[in-house]
Amino acid sequence: MSAVAILGAGPLGASVAHRLAARGRVSRVVLVDANVDAAAGKALDIRQSGPVERFDTPIAAAADPLAATGADVIVIADAIADGEWEGERGLALVRDLMRAGARGAFVFAGPRQTWLMEAAYRELKVPADRLVGAAPSALASAVQALAGLEIGQSAASVAVVGRPPSFVIGWTAATASGSLLSERVPAHRLLAISQSLRKLWPPGPYAIGAATARVVEALTAGGRQLLPALTIVDGELETRGAAVMLPLDLGMGRVQAHVIPSLSPQERVELTSGIASAMKSK
């Protein structure tokens, strides 16, 4: 198992820490925040819930961001005082970690960190396979759950792709129990779910925490299935250096591969035009 450092002990960072500790699939979690006393208090609160929730994952607190340098996975979250790490402030943080010799993967948990992820690739030359954006994963899970409700199941197999805040649902190839979802759900109901995407973004801290924990675990231990998350694409989908949510094969601390799911011609046009529009407005 691997050590994970979470930069920021705000609501998002604390949620990620709790989910990782409770699932017990990493060896150690460190909450890093300038307000180390508050971070230590949150770490203690999570530890004290261990006997109730039946986990004993070690979780500690630190004040210096460089304490994350040796972690196998570094989660960029939200500071207690200043909120989500983003923009130039976030870029300076990643730069300092890279200069200090960080070798782990960076997981961007915040919904406003798309630019930061792209800038780390473009300006700091962090390899694309070390950069993953987890917040949109929670949105994909919500869509799968909503689609499942339409047919009375817990979830359906649906691809959600795109660059925040523009997402496309691959209804053409969506399935449930081995059959096409489009054959079981009226078109107007699928359209209603698609139209709700803007309202569903961004997800809340608890949903993002759960999705981020799954991404971190897949990075450290591999996974049996592809996980939807942001990855850097450069030359595909008519764009360069853009963070796009696609199904990812994660393992060994890296993005092993990404897959462009089966999309209809119309869905693919919506995807590429949405990415282009989002890139222009960033």
Secondary structure as UniProt FT lines:
FT   STRAND          3..7
FT   HELIX           11..23
FT   STRAND          28..32
FT   HELIX           36..48
FT   HELIX           50..53
FT   STRAND          59..62
FT   HELIX           65..68
FT   TURN            69..70
FT   STRAND          73..76
FT   STRAND          78..79
FT   TURN            80..82
FT   STRAND          83..84
FT   HELIX           87..99
FT   TURN            100..101
FT   STRAND          105..108
FT   TURN            111..112
FT   HELIX           114..122
FT   HELIX           128..130
FT   STRAND          131..133
FT   HELIX           135..150
FT   TURN            151..152
FT   STRAND          160..163
FT   TURN            164..165
FT   STRAND          166..169
FT   HELIX           171..173
FT   STRAND          175..176
FT   TURN            177..178
FT   STRAND          179..180
FT   HELIX           181..183
FT   HELIX           187..195
FT   HELIX           197..200
FT   HELIX           205..221
FT   STRAND          227..233
FT   TURN            237..238
FT   STRAND          242..251
FT   TURN            252..253
FT   STRAND          254..258
FT   HELIX           265..281
//
